[in-house]
Amino acid sequence: MVKTDVLIVGAGPVGLFAVQQLGLIGLKTEVIDNLDKIGGQCIELYPDKPIYDIPALPECTGESLTKNLLEQIKPFKINFHLSQRVEEVIKENNNWKITTSKKKIFLAPNIIIAGGVGSFEPRKFSVERADVFENKSIFYSIKDKNIFKNKKVSIFGGGDSALDWAIELSKFAEITLIHRRNEFRGIESSATKVKKLEKERKLKIKTPFEFNSIEGKEKLNAIIIKKETGETEKIPTDYVLGFFGLIMKLGPIAEWGLNLEKKTIPVNTENFQTNKEGIFAIGDICSYPGKLRLIVSGFHEAALAARACFKLARPNEKYRFEFTTTSKSMQERLGIKKK
Ligand SMILES: Cc1cc2nc3c(=O)[nH]c(=O)nc-3n(C[C@H](O)[C@H](O)[C@H](O)COP(=O)(O)OP(=O)(O)OC[C@H]3O[C@@H](n4cnc5c(N)ncnc54)[C@H](O)[C@@H]3O)c2cc1C
């Protein structure tokens, strides 16, 4: 069990800035995110796109903003618990007991929910027994491409991820790329490349086909794909990869007994606390009159929620407002050496 002052749900830009605000006032934090990477929407949805409205940064990208936020919290040596969703939140005496999908347990007097629009989850296959083979022979993301070496891999999807992985894995695996339409959605250069690889017999393309069924009892050994006309084909397969994009789900947050309003969590604007003492909501997931779903608004919300967390984490101490410019303790926490 991990004990901490504040548990942050969500490693998007707002969750990351909350780490900085909490660290400055001397509170310990742990951060959990369902994704396998840090940065929330900025990294998952628009890493290369320019952002023009972050104060004092005339232009940055989703990726560079995340990098800078991480640089800013480096002194606090934060533990990130990635690829796991916060599933359960229950009150235990003066603390919240938080359990993740990987069964990690945290105990904290404060939770800051910076969950954006909910957790990003891959769209999954709806064929029978796809769930049984998930993370064994069926994957929706790739952690270690080496497992596919010299294997028969069927890749579903017509977007950039499907095309990029078909190109990459065709270097050392037997690839069949399957898409329900004849045209691919991914960038033209990748679509041209897969067609070139098909001509060179380095991969196979099957369109317009959809996943119909799985063959194999203990071990998946083939799949059946089907056209709208009813025509079917059997593809010998060791691994199936599905790249159909992500869906955003509020998920278990809806079951923590918090007031909800159109998939957002109403908060008061004094400290961004929800209807539960010690549970705060900031960033895209919170709502209040006039709320703007902008990163800059989330930063302000993080600053106020962090100060409110102090009260429950240090009930016997008085919070003192300080500026980073002049506060010795804040500068010490930042590891700044005196000149
Ligand atoms: C294409 C695009 C362009 C944009 N451009 C701008 C712009 O120019 N300027 C601007 O200010 N804003 C812009 N935005 C909006 C901005 O990205 C969001 O306001 C911002 O990302 C919100 O940050 P957040 O930290 O609240 O949430 P998010 O970035 O959504 O991060 C939330 C994180 O919480 C995780 N999570 C949720 N539930 C759980 C759970 N139960 N357990 C574990 N993890 C969980 C999610 O996986 C996610 O990583 C843009 C958005 C998009 C889509």
The ligand as an SDF file (V2000), in Angstrom:
LIG
                    3D

 53 58  0  0  0  0  0  0  0  0999 V2000
   -7.1250   18.6070  -31.1180 C   0  0  0  0  0  0  0  0  0  0  0  0
   -7.1410   19.4150  -29.8460 C   0  0  0  0  0  0  0  0  0  0  0  0
   -6.5280   20.6440  -29.8030 C   0  0  0  0  0  0  0  0  0  0  0  0
   -6.5270   21.4030  -28.6250 C   0  0  0  0  0  0  0  0  0  0  0  0
   -5.9140   22.6340  -28.6130 N   0  0  0  0  0  0  0  0  0  0  0  0
   -5.8920   23.3550  -27.4610 C   0  0  0  0  0  0  0  0  0  0  0  0
   -5.2710   24.6520  -27.4260 C   0  0  0  0  0  0  0  0  0  0  0  0
   -4.7710   25.1600  -28.4270 O   0  0  0  0  0  0  0  0  0  0  0  0
   -5.2600   25.3200  -26.2290 N   0  0  0  0  0  0  0  0  0  0  0  0
   -5.8380   24.8150  -25.0850 C   0  0  0  0  0  0  0  0  0  0  0  0
   -5.7640   25.4460  -24.0350 O   0  0  0  0  0  0  0  0  0  0  0  0
   -6.4500   23.5860  -25.1160 N   0  0  0  0  0  0  0  0  0  0  0  0
   -6.4960   22.8620  -26.2730 C   0  0  0  0  0  0  0  0  0  0  0  0
   -7.1330   21.6430  -26.2870 N   0  0  0  0  0  0  0  0  0  0  0  0
   -7.8100   21.1800  -25.0600 C   0  0  0  0  0  0  0  0  0  0  0  0
   -6.7730   20.6150  -24.0680 C   0  0  0  0  0  0  0  0  0  0  0  0
   -6.0290   19.5740  -24.6830 O   0  0  0  0  0  0  0  0  0  0  0  0
   -7.5020   20.1130  -22.8290 C   0  0  0  0  0  0  0  0  0  0  0  0
   -8.1530   21.2150  -22.2380 O   0  0  0  0  0  0  0  0  0  0  0  0
   -6.4910   19.5220  -21.8420 C   0  0  0  0  0  0  0  0  0  0  0  0
   -5.8350   18.3920  -22.3870 O   0  0  0  0  0  0  0  0  0  0  0  0
   -7.1990   19.1200  -20.5530 C   0  0  0  0  0  0  0  0  0  0  0  0
   -6.2150   18.6220  -19.7020 O   0  0  0  0  0  0  0  0  0  0  0  0
   -6.5700   17.6210  -18.5190 P   0  0  0  0  0  0  0  0  0  0  0  0
   -5.2740   17.3490  -17.8440 O   0  0  0  0  0  0  0  0  0  0  0  0
   -7.7170   18.1560  -17.7660 O   0  0  0  0  0  0  0  0  0  0  0  0
   -7.1330   16.2950  -19.2240 O   0  0  0  0  0  0  0  0  0  0  0  0
   -6.5340   15.2970  -20.3270 P   0  0  0  0  0  0  0  0  0  0  0  0
   -5.4970   15.9420  -21.1510 O   0  0  0  0  0  0  0  0  0  0  0  0
   -7.7340   14.7410  -21.0160 O   0  0  0  0  0  0  0  0  0  0  0  0
   -5.8520   14.1470  -19.4440 O   0  0  0  0  0  0  0  0  0  0  0  0
   -6.6300   13.3400  -18.6150 C   0  0  0  0  0  0  0  0  0  0  0  0
   -5.9060   12.0430  -18.3320 C   0  0  0  0  0  0  0  0  0  0  0  0
   -6.6290   11.3340  -17.3110 O   0  0  0  0  0  0  0  0  0  0  0  0
   -6.5810    9.9470  -17.5720 C   0  0  0  0  0  0  0  0  0  0  0  0
   -7.7070    9.2940  -16.8680 N   0  0  0  0  0  0  0  0  0  0  0  0
   -9.0280    9.5660  -16.9280 C   0  0  0  0  0  0  0  0  0  0  0  0
   -9.7310    8.7630  -16.1090 N   0  0  0  0  0  0  0  0  0  0  0  0
   -8.8260    7.9550  -15.4930 C   0  0  0  0  0  0  0  0  0  0  0  0
   -8.9330    6.8990  -14.5240 C   0  0  0  0  0  0  0  0  0  0  0  0
  -10.0990    6.4910  -13.9850 N   0  0  0  0  0  0  0  0  0  0  0  0
   -7.7930    6.2810  -14.1300 N   0  0  0  0  0  0  0  0  0  0  0  0
   -6.5730    6.6560  -14.6320 C   0  0  0  0  0  0  0  0  0  0  0  0
   -6.4340    7.6460  -15.5580 N   0  0  0  0  0  0  0  0  0  0  0  0
   -7.5340    8.2900  -15.9710 C   0  0  0  0  0  0  0  0  0  0  0  0
   -6.6830    9.8700  -19.1040 C   0  0  0  0  0  0  0  0  0  0  0  0
   -6.1170    8.6620  -19.5970 O   0  0  0  0  0  0  0  0  0  0  0  0
   -5.8470   11.1050  -19.5360 C   0  0  0  0  0  0  0  0  0  0  0  0
   -4.5010   10.8050  -19.8260 O   0  0  0  0  0  0  0  0  0  0  0  0
   -7.1600   20.8870  -27.4480 C   0  0  0  0  0  0  0  0  0  0  0  0
   -7.7700   19.6340  -27.4980 C   0  0  0  0  0  0  0  0  0  0  0  0
   -7.7740   18.9040  -28.6740 C   0  0  0  0  0  0  0  0  0  0  0  0
   -8.4380   17.5440  -28.6910 C   0  0  0  0  0  0  0  0  0  0  0  0
  1  2  1  0
  2  3  1  0
  2 52  2  0
  3  4  2  0
  4  5  1  0
  4 50  1  0
  5  6  2  0
  6  7  1  0
  6 13  1  0
  7  8  2  0
  7  9  1  0
  9 10  1  0
 10 11  2  0
 10 12  1  0
 12 13  2  0
 13 14  1  0
 14 15  1  0
 14 50  1  0
 15 16  1  0
 16 17  1  0
 16 18  1  0
 18 19  1  0
 18 20  1  0
 20 21  1  0
 20 22  1  0
 22 23  1  0
 23 24  1  0
 24 25  2  0
 24 26  1  0
 24 27  1  0
 27 28  1  0
 28 29  2  0
 28 30  1  0
 28 31  1  0
 31 32  1  0
 32 33  1  0
 33 34  1  0
 33 48  1  0
 34 35  1  0
 35 36  1  0
 35 46  1  0
 36 37  1  0
 36 45  1  0
 37 38  2  0
 38 39  1  0
 39 40  1  0
 39 45  2  0
 40 41  1  0
 40 42  2  0
 42 43  1  0
 43 44  2  0
 44 45  1  0
 46 47  1  0
 46 48  1  0
 48 49  1  0
 50 51  2  0
 51 52  1  0
 52 53  1  0
M  END
$$$$
